[in-house]
Amino acid sequence: MALKWEEGKKGENEMSFLEHLEELRWHIIRAVLAIAIMTIVAFLFKNVIFDKIILAPKTPGFFTNRILCQIGEYLNTKVLCINTKPFNLINIQMSGQITTHIIVALISGVILAFPFVLWEVWKFLKPALHANEKQHARGVVLAASFLFFTGVIFGYYIIIPLSIHFLGSYVISNDVTNQINIRSYIGTISKTALASGLVFELPIIAFFLTEIDLIDPSFLKQYRKHAIVVCFIVAAIITPPDVFSQTLVVIPLLGLYEVSIVVSKIVMRMKIKDHNDFMKNDNNS
C-alpha cells in the first residue's frame, strides 16, 4: 500500500519512492536528535543516574530489598533478605569509568526518548492506514509508552534486585572471590531493564498482528499452553535460576498474555463492526 500525503500536502497524489525515503529520513533524524538530547541530560545528571538509580539495587536500603526482608522477618525466615551485604564494584581499564558513563547515558537516553521515537514511527506509518485503522489505533503511542515504562520499572524493582543477589553471592568455591566489574554489573542491569520493557509490549504486538489478520483470539486461546511454556523460558532467561524469581516474572507475563487475548477480541469486534457498516452503506447506495 503506497503512503499518501496527509490532507493539505499533495491531495490525492501518492508519494514517490524517493519522497518516502525523504520523509523517513526526517523521522529518523528527529528520533536520533531526541535520543541525543536525552543522552546529554542523562550524562549531566551523573550522580542521580549512578548513585540513586544504577547502584541502588545492590544496597540493603533499596526499596525491594527492604520490603522483602520485612516480609521475611514476618514469616520468620531469612531467605527473603537479599542484598544484605553490598559489594564493591571494580574498574580495570584506564578509560573504563568515562566509557561506562557514556554508555549508561546513551542507554538512559534511549529509554527516556522512547515515547518520542514511537511517535515518529507512528507519524511515518499513519498516512498508510485507512480511516478506520487510524481510529482503532488512537492512543497506541501512549499505551505502548506506558507498557514499556511499566516493564522497565518492573524489571528494575523486581528482576534486577533478585538477579544481583543471586549472581553477586553465588560461589563455586570459598577459594574464589567475586570481584565484579562495573561494566558487567551495568550490562546486566541495562539488558534486564530493556528486555523487561520490550516484553511488556506484548498487548501492542497482539493489537497490530490482529489488525493485519495474522492472529485472532481463538489462535491465542488455542496456543495458551504453549505460551505458558514460553513465559517460563523467558523468565528463566532474564532471571536467576531459582523458582521464586521465575514465579515473580511468570505471573505478569501470563497476565500480559491474557490482556493480549482481550485486546485481540476488541480489535476483532471493531473490524467486524467496520465490515458490517461498510456492507450496509454499500447496500444502501
HUGIWO-V854639 format. One record per backbone hydrogen bond with DSSP energy under -1.0 kcal/mol. NH is the residue of the N-H (numbers start at 1). CO is the residue of the C=O. Records with the same first field share a line. If there is no record, write none. Layout:
NH: CO + CO
//
This chain:
9: 6
13: 10
15: 3
20: 16
21: 17
22: 18
23: 19
24: 20
25: 21
26: 22
27: 23
28: 24
29: 25
30: 26
31: 27
32: 28
33: 29
34: 30
35: 31
36: 32
37: 33
38: 34
39: 35
40: 36
41: 37
42: 38
43: 39
44: 40
45: 41
49: 45
50: 46
51: 47
54: 49
55: 50
59: 56
62: 59
66: 62
67: 63
68: 64
69: 65
70: 66
71: 67
72: 68
73: 69
74: 70
75: 71
77: 72
81: 78
82: 80
90: 180
96: 93
99: 95
100: 96
101: 97
102: 98
103: 99
104: 100
105: 101
106: 102
107: 103
108: 104
109: 105
110: 106
111: 107
112: 108
113: 109
117: 113
118: 114
119: 115
120: 116
121: 117
122: 118
123: 119
124: 120
125: 121
126: 122
128: 125
129: 126
134: 130
135: 131
136: 132
137: 133
138: 135
140: 137
143: 139
144: 140
145: 141
146: 142
147: 143
148: 144
149: 145
150: 146
151: 147
152: 148
153: 149
154: 150
155: 151
156: 152
157: 153
158: 154
159: 154
160: 155
162: 158
163: 159
164: 160
165: 161
166: 162
167: 163
168: 164
169: 165
170: 166
176: 173
182: 90
185: 181
186: 182
187: 183
188: 184
189: 185
190: 186
191: 187
192: 188
193: 189
194: 190
195: 191
196: 192
197: 193
198: 194
199: 195
200: 196
201: 198
202: 199
205: 201
206: 202
207: 203
208: 204
209: 205
210: 206
211: 207
212: 208
213: 210
214: 209
215: 209
220: 216
221: 217
222: 218
223: 219
224: 221
227: 223
228: 224
229: 225
230: 226
231: 227
232: 228
233: 229
234: 230
235: 231
236: 232
237: 233
238: 234
242: 240
246: 242
247: 243
248: 244
249: 245
250: 246
251: 247
253: 249
254: 250
255: 251
256: 252
257: 253
258: 254
259: 255
260: 256
261: 257
262: 258
263: 259
264: 260
265: 261
266: 262
267: 263
268: 264
269: 265
270: 266
271: 267
272: 268
273: 269
274: 270
275: 271
276: 272
277: 273
278: 274
279: 275
280: 276
281: 277
282: 278
283: 279
284: 280
285: 281
//
